[in-house]
Amino acid sequence: MTDIDQLINEVVAANRILAHEGVVDAYGHVSVRHPHDPNLFLLSRSRSPELVEPEDIMTFRLDGSPADGRSDGAYVERFIHCGAYEANPDVMSVVHSHATSVLPFTISSVPLKPVIHTASHCGGNIPVWDSQDKFGDTGLLVSDIDQGRDLARVLGDNKVALMRGHGFTAVGRSLGEVLKISIYLPQNAQVYMDAIKLGGSVKFVTPGEIAIRDSFGPGGRELKRAMDYWARRAGCSHYLEYKKS
Ligand SMILES: [Zn+2]
C-alpha cells in the first residue's frame, strides 16, 4: 500500500467519523492536502460522508478542477477547500459542516467562542462569513472560486469561520486536528447555548488557556487516542489498521 493509498483510507475514515459523530449528514465534506504536491488536495466525489469508499476519493487542483482525469460528480462546494488551501500553506486539512448547534451563531450577533477545554483548538476568534456582503443574493453555497477565496479571506489565520445561515468551515494542520475541531465545535456551541439559558454570565476559555492548549501541537498520542476511539465507534478502524504497525 502506497502512502497515498493510506491517506485515501484516512480520508474515508474521516468521512465516516464525522458522519457518526453527527458533524455531517447527507451534506458536508472533509479533504486533505496532497502530501507530494501542495497544489492538489484529496476529496470525495459528491457523496454523503457516511457512504464514502476509497474509490470515491478524487484529486483536485486549487481551482477546483479534477487532476486525475475523472469526471465523476464533484461537490459544488469544493471551492471552500480550494480557497483555504490556496490562502494558507499551513492548512493541511479542511472540513465543511452544517452542524445544527452551530447554526444559531451564524445568524446572531452573539459571537461563538470556546467555553470548554476540548474546543480550545477552535481558537478565540471565530469570524462569520456572510455571502450577502460581497455576492448579494445567492443559493447560500460556496459555488465558485471567488466565493471560496472570499471565505478564506474572512477565515484569515483563524481555525474556524462560520457561514451565515449555512454552517462552518474548519481548517487544521493535520487531519486529526481538523477532526477534533469539527467534533468539539458543535459540542461547544451546545454547551454555550445551555449556559446562556441558565442566566447570569458565561465564562469563556481565556486567550492564555487557548495558547497553552495550542502549544500541544496538531498531533501526538492524545490525538491518536481520540482517532482510535472515533474510528472504533464509527466502525471504520480497519481503514487505519496500518497505523498500528
Ligand atoms: Zn455547505
Residues whose N, C-alpha, C, O or C-beta is under 5 A from the ligand:
A	BS01	ZN	none
